[in-house]
Amino acid sequence: MGTAELLRAAGVGFGDEVVVPSYATAGAAEAVRSTGARPVFADIDPWSLCLDPAAVLRALSERTAAIVPVGLFGYPADLAALQALASPRELAVIEHTEDIEQAPADADAVHRRRQHAAYLDARLTGVITPRVPTGVAHSYHSYVVRVPGNGRPDRDAFARALRARGVRCRVPVQTPVHRTPAYRCELRLPETERAADDCLALPVEEGMSRRELRRMVSLCNGLGGLLPVAA
């Protein structure tokens, strides 16, 4: 069953509100809308890039019927913390899994990506690397870093420079959902907007060689040293 079907099965419908992330594709919000309910956007944790339980708590209202978290880039949503919020209020927690990337089926591929991520974690200095607490099983569908400096202009310049040198980097979320025409609303989500401005996904495909990783580290570290640090 898809997210919309699971929401309907949980009794979600017209007049209800459902908390979703804006830092993702529009998939979760569209699933909510298809039930007749209204998506309510909550902010993200700056490190996991998934829904921040504290922000979700602030977004709850008497009409809230469900929470729809989205795991991003291989980092799982904090389902335990969200369930702890939801249970006393009898809210459904339904994870939206049809987003951004799907988990690789091959365990060897995930292991290789984790090895690549560990190599980058230990050597990258020109960007801010992911922070993953002990016990969190990040599968690194994407290796998402933050580019220091002054937000989107510096991140985009950094990305252009890497691409010009053959590094296949990409901006993981160009526009948060709450800023798109279909959902545009006067809502300030500072961590979401900051992530959209300074996050960049670096390649960590399982087939990459150590030489390719070493070259990417050298390029990132060199470029990062040229960027100003945001005040």
N, C-alpha and C positions, 0 to 999 in steps of 0.2 A: 504493500500500500504506500502511496505517496503521502507527502505531508498534508495536503488538503484533505485527503480521505481520512487520515488519522485524526485531524482536527474535527472533522464532521462526526467521526465515531465517538469523539470525546464530548460531543454536544455543543461544539463551538459554532456560532452562526450569527445572524443579524443582531446588531446591538451590542455584540461583545467586542472586547479589545484583546489583542494578542501582542505581547512584547517580542520584538525581533531586533537583530542587529542591522545597522545601516552600512557598516563596513563589511560588504559581501556583494554578491550579485543580488538582483532583485527577486531571486527565486523564493525565498522565505516569505517576503512581503506579498508576492503574487499569490502564493498558496493561501495566505490568510485572506486576502481580498476575494479569492474565488469562493470562500465559504460565506461571504457577506459580512464578515467581521472586519474590524479596522486595525491595521498594523500600527503599533506604537513603537517608535525607535528608542533604543537605549544605548548608552555609550559602551565602549569596549575597555578592557584591560590593556594598558599600553604594551605589555610584553607578550601575552598570549594572542592579542588581537581578536579575541572572542568576547562575547558578552561579559561585562563586569557585573557580578552579582549585586554589588552595592548600587550600581546605576539601575539595574533591573528593579531593585526594591523601590527606588525613587520614582520609577515609571508606573508602578502599580496603581490601580484605581479600583473603585467599586465594580467597574465593568470588566476588569481583566479576567479572562477565562483561561488563558494559557500563556506559556513562554515557549518560544521556538528558537533555541540556540543553533549555531552553525559552527562546526569545527572548521578551521581555516589552515590551509597549506600543510596539513598533516599534524597540526596542534589540536588536540581534542578540546571541545568545550568543557567547562567545569560543571558537569551534570550533577555531581553530588551537592555542590553548593546551591545550585539552582533548585534542585529537588528539595533541599532543606527550606528554601524560601516558599516553595509552592505547596508542600504538603499541608502545613497548618491552614492554608487558605483554600485548599481543595482546588488548586490549579493544575492543569495538565502541563507536563513538560514533554515536548515532542521535538526531537532533534531533526533538523533538516539536513539531509546528507547529499542532496543532488546539487552541490554547489562547488564552484571554482575548480576543484580537481577531485577525482575519486581516488581512493586508496589503492596503491599497487597491489595486485593479487600475489605477487611473488615475494616471499619473505626474504629471499636472497637480495632482491632489488632494494628492499627497505633497509636491510643491513648495510648494503653498500652506500646508500645515500646517507645513512647515519655516520658511516666512516668519513665520507666526504665532509659532512657538516662539522664533525669533530676536528678535522684537519683545518677547516676554515676558521672555526672558533678560536683555535690556538694561534693563528697567524695573522688574521685580519686586524689591522689597526686603523685603516682609512675609513671604516664604517662602523656603526654600532651593531654588533652581532646579536642574534637571538639569545634570550635568557630562558633556559628551560629548567625548572626545578627538578630535583631528584624525584623519581617516581612517575614523572609524566612521560608517556610513550609518544614522543614526536616522531612521525614517520617521514618528515621532510619531503612532501610532495613538491614544495618550493622552499628555498632557503632565503627567507625574507629579512633583509637588513634595513637599518635606517641610515640615511645619508646625513651627516652633520652639516650644519650651515644654516641657511635662511629659508628652509622649506622647499616648496616646489621648484623655484627657479634653479637652485643649486642641485637638487635631486635630478631634475631633467637634464641639466648640463652634464652632470656626472654620468647619467645613463647614455647620453649621446656620445660622450667620450669613450665609454667602454664599448659601445656598439661599433664605433669607428675602428676599434682595435680588435674586433671579432668576437667580443664577449656577448652572448645571447641573453642579456638581461631584459627585464620588463617591469613595468609598473603594475603591481598586482591588482589594485583597485583604483581606477582612474577617478571615478566620481562616487562618493557615498550615495546610497539609495535615497536618503532624505534630501539630497540636492539635485536629483534627477527630475525632469519635467513631470513625470507621472506621479511623483510622490512629494514634490517640493513643499517644504513647510518651514516656518520660521522657528527652527529648533536649533539650539546650539549644543553640539556634541564635541567638545574640545579634543578628546583623545581620538575620536573617529576622524575628525578633520585633520589633525596633526599627522595621523598615520597615512591618510590619503596624500598628504603633501610630501612626506619624506621617506616612505617605504619603497624599497626596490627589491625585486626577486632576482637572485643570482642563480645560475644553473648548477644543479648538483645531480644530474642524471647519472644513473648507475654505471653507464658506459664511459664516463669521463676518466681520463688518465691523470696520474699524479702530476705529470708535466703541465696539463691544462689547468689544473687547480693551482699549481705553483705560479703560473703566468697570471692567472686572474688575481691572486693575492698581490703579486707585485704591482699590477696595474691599479687595483683598488687602493693600496697603501700609498702609492705615488700620487694618485689623484686626490685622495682624502687629505693629504698634507697641504694641498693648495686651497682648500675650502675654508672660508671664515666660519667661526663658531657662533651660533645664534646667541644673542644676549639673553 
